[in-house]
Amino acid sequence: MKILLTTLHAKYIHASLALPYLKAATTEIPETQTVIREFTVNEARSVILREILAEEADLVAFSCYIWNIELIARIAADVKKVRPGTLLVAGGPEVSFSAEEFLLENCAFDYVICGEGEKSWQEFLVHLTKEAAASYSALPAGIAYRSKNGPVPGQERAAIGNLDEIPSPFALGLVDTSKPLVYYETSRGCPFSCAFCLSSREKGVRSFSLARIRSDILYLIRNEVQVVKLVDRTFNYDAGRANEIWNFILAHNRSSTFHFEIAADLLTDENIRTLTKVPAGMFRFEIGVQAIGKETLARVGRTSDPDLLLAKVQQLTEQTGVTVHLDLVAGLPGEDFSGFLASLERLFPLNPQHIQVEPLKVLKGSPMVKIAAQEEYAFSAGPPYTILRTPYLSFEEIGHIEEISRLLDLYFNSGRFRSSLYTVARYLALTAFFNTMAYFIKKESATGQISLKNLFELMWRFGVGMLPAEAGNSFREALCYDFCRGEYPATGLRPSFFPEEWKSASESLNRNTIDSVLTKVEKPFGSRVRTFTASFSQDYRFSPPKSGQVDLIFIYISASGQGLRVEIFSAPPAALK
């Protein structure tokens, strides 16, 4: 029997973890051949269909999520029309908690794997390879199926107690480690029971053994994976265990970046001491703040101390080199628009690198479905089930929050406007700034893709009208610096607020100075190098900026396949012509 395991990623850079797990669990089943094919939702449906059919598999299993389920359903329907005898199986969080409904609405599928899949999948394939495969009565637990009389739910299956029983797909070489981002897990389950999260359905946390974890992490490090994203729902649920793993990575890592989802309020003093040793950029922490209001958090079953959480985040940003990403969920019970702004306002002073804001998604199978019904939430009937209206937020307010989220991505999370926003924050609260800017952007009809130059133009036009008159010059200077550190300010392409007197480095510096600075810069073979110099009243290379006049030389190095790299130096005294 030939088996095709497949999925559609949101982006090309992603590599599946679920499919290699399933293949690893079934490598010893005789008379089976398993192939993994991964696609993206951006590829043409006809191309994906042809490639799936070209495998001539007896069974095709799809890994289903909110971002791919609609496209998978259409592809599966076409597969069944072309090859009616092919068995089609669905699994994953988007079908696990509504298997009967899914089978009823999608006649092409024959089976659904519900919940944790490795044991169910292994026993299911053994069942199919036996002579009695036609008998539904012998189906293992965790498998829903379509009978002549309609969909039949699967028997509930207990969670795998010893996770080490699942063969490592890394040890077997089944994971595509050439992708820029590779998923990994050290545990399953979550210590919290948040109503908006599917992890709330599982009680407790199970961990792989530390020996297994060390072996897998060494494999990823030796394969020089660019980014290892751990999908543990709360990596530091056990502070001692987290420290052991962090110290192991610190002792062995070469060049990989590790991304963790953590609960900041569970960090101990010993954790912080360990994290002070982490080189800048090696660790990324994604921290779900979700909301600040204690009553709101209580209504969704989130047992978190927001004040302690924010204090720990401040320790991370002030004492460690960890990249901090904070999440807010808009639309939780009891939080209106002003409550959302109050939550956002608490995050900016912490100086995280990223703030992500998303309207609530009422996920199938989550306890939030019941709460939404009780409180008369309106949310989209199809994936990703985003709220449309709540008792606390209007449709228009939710749209405005989405625009604030977009502006945060463009201006705050991108890191391109660091000095400009620092200047703004000296005069205005950033929450008020972004809230008002969202109205301004709507009035300007600046939707869709916006060029980098226009992003700066919009920031200038809006900011100069919002800030007091005495802030105008420093705001313009900060914007100029931010533009120069990310883009060569070629004549004719500079934003309108650039000083006319600024020149290229070759016009304003003597040749010896330029040559001296260029010797400090690594230049790949065949690269293009350009220079630019400008005078500033503060040195924006530092945070906060250092007062005092400074002449800065910007070096722009571009090479094929490597993008643009910008290095900044201060000009030596008397270097200007």
MOJO-V48464 format. One record per residue. N is the residue number from 0. RES is the residue in three letters. PHI is phi as a letter, one per 30 degrees, with the letter a starting at -180 (* if undefined). Layout:
BEGIN
n: <N:N>
res: <RES:RES>
phi: <PHI:PHI>
END
This chain:
BEGIN
n: <0:1:2:3:4:5:6:7:8:9:10:11:12:13:14:15:16:17:18:19:20:21:22:23:24:25:26:27:28:29:30:31:32:33:34:35:36:37:38:39:40:41:42:43:44:45:46:47:48:49:50:51:52:53:54:55:56:57:58:59:60:61:62:63:64:65:66:67:68:69:70:71:72:73:74:75:76:77:78:79:80:81:82:83:84:85:86:87:88:89:90:91:92:93:94:95:96:97:98:99:100:101:102:103:104:105:106:107:108:109:110:111:112:113:114:115:116:117:118:119:120:121:122:123:124:125:126:127:128:129:130:131:132:133:134:135:136:137:138:139:140:141:142:143:144:145:146:147:148:149:150:151:152:153:154:155:156:157:158:159:160:161:162:163:164:165:166:167:168:169:170:171:172:173:174:175:176:177:178:179:180:181:182:183:184:185:186:187:188:189:190:191:192:193:194:195:196:197:198:199:200:201:202:203:204:205:206:207:208:209:210:211:212:213:214:215:216:217:218:219:220:221:222:223:224:225:226:227:228:229:230:231:232:233:234:235:236:237:238:239:240:241:242:243:244:245:246:247:248:249:250:251:252:253:254:255:256:257:258:259:260:261:262:263:264:265:266:267:268:269:270:271:272:273:274:275:276:277:278:279:280:281:282:283:284:285:286:287:288:289:290:291:292:293:294:295:296:297:298:299:300:301:302:303:304:305:306:307:308:309:310:311:312:313:314:315:316:317:318:319:320:321:322:323:324:325:326:327:328:329:330:331:332:333:334:335:336:337:338:339:340:341:342:343:344:345:346:347:348:349:350:351:352:353:354:355:356:357:358:359:360:361:362:363:364:365:366:367:368:369:370:371:372:373:374:375:376:377:378:379:380:381:382:383:384:385:386:387:388:389:390:391:392:393:394:395:396:397:398:399:400:401:402:403:404:405:406:407:408:409:410:411:412:413:414:415:416:417:418:419:420:421:422:423:424:425:426:427:428:429:430:431:432:433:434:435:436:437:438:439:440:441:442:443:444:445:446:447:448:449:450:451:452:453:454:455:456:457:458:459:460:461:462:463:464:465:466:467:468:469:470:471:472:473:474:475:476:477:478:479:480:481:482:483:484:485:486:487:488:489:490:491:492:493:494:495:496:497:498:499:500:501:502:503:504:505:506:507:508:509:510:511:512:513:514:515:516:517:518:519:520:521:522:523:524:525:526:527:528:529:530:531:532:533:534:535:536:537:538:539:540:541:542:543:544:545:546:547:548:549:550:551:552:553:554:555:556:557:558:559:560:561:562:563:564:565:566:567:568:569:570:571:572:573:574:575:576>
res: <MET:LYS:ILE:LEU:LEU:THR:THR:LEU:HIS:ALA:LYS:TYR:ILE:HIS:ALA:SER:LEU:ALA:LEU:PRO:TYR:LEU:LYS:ALA:ALA:THR:THR:GLU:ILE:PRO:GLU:THR:GLN:THR:VAL:ILE:ARG:GLU:PHE:THR:VAL:ASN:GLU:ALA:ARG:SER:VAL:ILE:LEU:ARG:GLU:ILE:LEU:ALA:GLU:GLU:ALA:ASP:LEU:VAL:ALA:PHE:SER:CYS:TYR:ILE:TRP:ASN:ILE:GLU:LEU:ILE:ALA:ARG:ILE:ALA:ALA:ASP:VAL:LYS:LYS:VAL:ARG:PRO:GLY:THR:LEU:LEU:VAL:ALA:GLY:GLY:PRO:GLU:VAL:SER:PHE:SER:ALA:GLU:GLU:PHE:LEU:LEU:GLU:ASN:CYS:ALA:PHE:ASP:TYR:VAL:ILE:CYS:GLY:GLU:GLY:GLU:LYS:SER:TRP:GLN:GLU:PHE:LEU:VAL:HIS:LEU:THR:LYS:GLU:ALA:ALA:ALA:SER:TYR:SER:ALA:LEU:PRO:ALA:GLY:ILE:ALA:TYR:ARG:SER:LYS:ASN:GLY:PRO:VAL:PRO:GLY:GLN:GLU:ARG:ALA:ALA:ILE:GLY:ASN:LEU:ASP:GLU:ILE:PRO:SER:PRO:PHE:ALA:LEU:GLY:LEU:VAL:ASP:THR:SER:LYS:PRO:LEU:VAL:TYR:TYR:GLU:THR:SER:ARG:GLY:CYS:PRO:PHE:SER:CYS:ALA:PHE:CYS:LEU:SER:SER:ARG:GLU:LYS:GLY:VAL:ARG:SER:PHE:SER:LEU:ALA:ARG:ILE:ARG:SER:ASP:ILE:LEU:TYR:LEU:ILE:ARG:ASN:GLU:VAL:GLN:VAL:VAL:LYS:LEU:VAL:ASP:ARG:THR:PHE:ASN:TYR:ASP:ALA:GLY:ARG:ALA:ASN:GLU:ILE:TRP:ASN:PHE:ILE:LEU:ALA:HIS:ASN:ARG:SER:SER:THR:PHE:HIS:PHE:GLU:ILE:ALA:ALA:ASP:LEU:LEU:THR:ASP:GLU:ASN:ILE:ARG:THR:LEU:THR:LYS:VAL:PRO:ALA:GLY:MET:PHE:ARG:PHE:GLU:ILE:GLY:VAL:GLN:ALA:ILE:GLY:LYS:GLU:THR:LEU:ALA:ARG:VAL:GLY:ARG:THR:SER:ASP:PRO:ASP:LEU:LEU:LEU:ALA:LYS:VAL:GLN:GLN:LEU:THR:GLU:GLN:THR:GLY:VAL:THR:VAL:HIS:LEU:ASP:LEU:VAL:ALA:GLY:LEU:PRO:GLY:GLU:ASP:PHE:SER:GLY:PHE:LEU:ALA:SER:LEU:GLU:ARG:LEU:PHE:PRO:LEU:ASN:PRO:GLN:HIS:ILE:GLN:VAL:GLU:PRO:LEU:LYS:VAL:LEU:LYS:GLY:SER:PRO:MET:VAL:LYS:ILE:ALA:ALA:GLN:GLU:GLU:TYR:ALA:PHE:SER:ALA:GLY:PRO:PRO:TYR:THR:ILE:LEU:ARG:THR:PRO:TYR:LEU:SER:PHE:GLU:GLU:ILE:GLY:HIS:ILE:GLU:GLU:ILE:SER:ARG:LEU:LEU:ASP:LEU:TYR:PHE:ASN:SER:GLY:ARG:PHE:ARG:SER:SER:LEU:TYR:THR:VAL:ALA:ARG:TYR:LEU:ALA:LEU:THR:ALA:PHE:PHE:ASN:THR:MET:ALA:TYR:PHE:ILE:LYS:LYS:GLU:SER:ALA:THR:GLY:GLN:ILE:SER:LEU:LYS:ASN:LEU:PHE:GLU:LEU:MET:TRP:ARG:PHE:GLY:VAL:GLY:MET:LEU:PRO:ALA:GLU:ALA:GLY:ASN:SER:PHE:ARG:GLU:ALA:LEU:CYS:TYR:ASP:PHE:CYS:ARG:GLY:GLU:TYR:PRO:ALA:THR:GLY:LEU:ARG:PRO:SER:PHE:PHE:PRO:GLU:GLU:TRP:LYS:SER:ALA:SER:GLU:SER:LEU:ASN:ARG:ASN:THR:ILE:ASP:SER:VAL:LEU:THR:LYS:VAL:GLU:LYS:PRO:PHE:GLY:SER:ARG:VAL:ARG:THR:PHE:THR:ALA:SER:PHE:SER:GLN:ASP:TYR:ARG:PHE:SER:PRO:PRO:LYS:SER:GLY:GLN:VAL:ASP:LEU:ILE:PHE:ILE:TYR:ILE:SER:ALA:SER:GLY:GLN:GLY:LEU:ARG:VAL:GLU:ILE:PHE:SER:ALA:PRO:PRO:ALA:ALA:LEU:LYS>
phi: <*:c:b:c:c:b:a:b:d:d:b:d:d:d:b:d:c:d:d:d:e:d:d:d:d:b:d:c:d:d:i:b:b:c:b:c:b:c:b:b:d:d:d:d:e:d:d:d:e:d:d:d:d:d:d:h:d:d:b:b:c:c:c:c:b:d:d:b:d:d:d:d:e:d:d:d:d:d:e:d:d:d:b:e:d:d:d:c:b:c:a:j:d:d:b:d:c:b:d:d:d:d:d:d:d:b:d:d:d:c:b:b:d:c:i:e:c:d:d:d:d:e:d:d:d:d:d:d:d:d:d:d:e:d:d:d:d:c:d:d:d:i:c:c:b:c:c:d:c:j:d:b:d:d:d:d:c:d:d:d:d:c:d:d:d:d:e:d:d:d:d:d:i:c:c:d:d:d:d:d:b:b:d:a:b:c:a:b:j:b:d:c:b:d:d:d:c:d:d:d:d:c:c:i:b:c:b:d:d:d:d:d:d:d:d:d:d:d:d:d:d:d:d:h:d:d:b:c:c:d:c:e:d:b:e:c:e:c:d:d:d:e:d:e:d:d:d:d:d:e:d:b:d:c:b:d:c:c:c:b:c:b:c:d:d:c:d:c:d:d:e:d:d:d:d:d:d:d:d:e:i:d:c:b:c:c:b:d:d:i:a:c:d:d:d:d:d:d:d:c:i:c:d:b:c:d:d:d:e:d:d:d:d:d:d:d:d:c:c:b:c:d:d:c:b:c:c:b:c:c:j:d:e:i:c:c:d:d:d:d:d:d:d:d:d:d:d:e:d:d:h:d:d:b:b:c:c:b:d:e:c:c:d:e:i:d:e:d:d:d:d:d:d:d:c:i:d:c:b:e:d:c:e:c:i:d:d:c:a:b:d:c:b:d:e:d:d:d:d:d:d:d:d:e:d:d:d:d:d:d:c:c:d:d:i:d:c:e:d:d:d:d:d:e:d:d:c:b:d:d:d:d:d:d:d:d:d:d:d:d:d:d:d:d:h:c:c:i:d:b:d:d:e:d:d:d:d:d:d:d:d:d:d:d:d:d:d:d:e:d:c:e:d:d:d:d:d:d:d:d:d:d:d:d:d:b:a:d:d:d:e:j:c:d:d:d:d:d:d:d:d:d:b:d:d:d:d:c:c:d:e:d:d:d:d:d:d:d:d:d:c:d:b:e:e:i:d:c:b:b:b:a:b:a:c:b:d:b:c:d:d:c:b:d:e:d:d:j:e:b:c:c:c:c:c:c:c:b:b:e:i:c:i:c:c:b:b:b:b:d:d:d:e:i:d:d:d>
END
